[in-house]
Amino acid sequence: MIVLQLAVLLLVAVGSLAVVTTRDPLRQAMVASLYGLVLGILFFVWQAPDVALSQTVVGAVALPLMILLALAKVKDDEE
């Protein structure tokens, strides 16, 4: 179990680095969505299924959706 926890922690570290280094806002929203999913997996591995479900819904669905809607609004305002 410890090996699985360490592997997921490594994925979280790589994912957070990927979110920070991505420059394009659209791609950053997609990478943030994957990062939210990885965090949900991390919480599930640490035996917190309720937190994992909440994180998956908010981090992998709601937050990227809000970012994409904001990007669409900014694009419409520019045109």
C-alpha positions in Angstrom: 0.0 0.0 0.0 2.9 2.4 0.7 4.2 1.9 -2.8 0.8 2.8 -4.3 0.7 5.9 -2.1 4.1 7.0 -3.1 3.3 6.4 -6.8 0.2 8.6 -6.5 2.1 11.3 -4.7 4.6 11.3 -7.5 1.8 11.6 -10.0 0.4 14.6 -8.0 3.8 16.2 -8.0 4.2 15.8 -11.8 0.6 17.0 -12.3 1.1 20.1 -10.3 4.3 20.9 -12.2 2.4 20.4 -15.5 -0.4 22.8 -14.5 2.1 25.5 -13.5 4.3 25.2 -16.6 1.4 25.1 -19.1 1.2 28.5 -20.8 -2.0 28.3 -22.9 -5.1 28.9 -20.8 -7.2 26.3 -22.7 -4.6 23.6 -22.2 -4.1 24.7 -18.7 -7.8 24.1 -17.9 -7.5 20.6 -19.4 -4.3 19.8 -17.4 -6.0 21.2 -14.3 -8.9 18.8 -14.9 -6.5 15.8 -15.0 -4.8 17.1 -11.9 -8.1 17.2 -10.1 -8.7 13.6 -11.1 -5.3 12.6 -9.8 -6.0 14.3 -6.5 -9.3 12.4 -6.3 -7.4 9.2 -6.8 -4.9 10.3 -4.1 -7.7 10.8 -1.6 -9.2 7.4 -2.5 -5.9 5.7 -2.0 -5.7 7.3 1.4 -9.1 5.9 2.2 -11.2 9.1 2.1 -13.8 8.2 -0.5 -16.1 11.1 0.4 -13.3 13.6 -0.1 -12.2 11.8 -3.2 -15.7 12.1 -4.7 -16.0 15.8 -3.8 -12.5 16.5 -5.3 -13.3 14.7 -8.5 -16.6 16.6 -9.0 -15.1 20.0 -8.2 -11.5 19.6 -9.4 -12.1 17.5 -12.5 -15.5 18.9 -13.7 -16.7 22.1 -12.1 -13.4 24.2 -12.0 -12.3 23.4 -15.6 -15.8 24.1 -16.8 -15.8 27.5 -15.1 -12.4 28.3 -16.6 -13.6 27.3 -20.0 -16.7 29.5 -19.7 -14.6 32.4 -18.6 -12.3 31.9 -21.5 -15.2 31.9 -23.9 -16.6 35.1 -22.4 -13.3 36.8 -22.7 -13.0 35.7 -26.3 -16.5 37.0 -27.1 -15.7 40.3 -25.5 -12.5 40.7 -27.5 -14.4 40.2 -30.8 
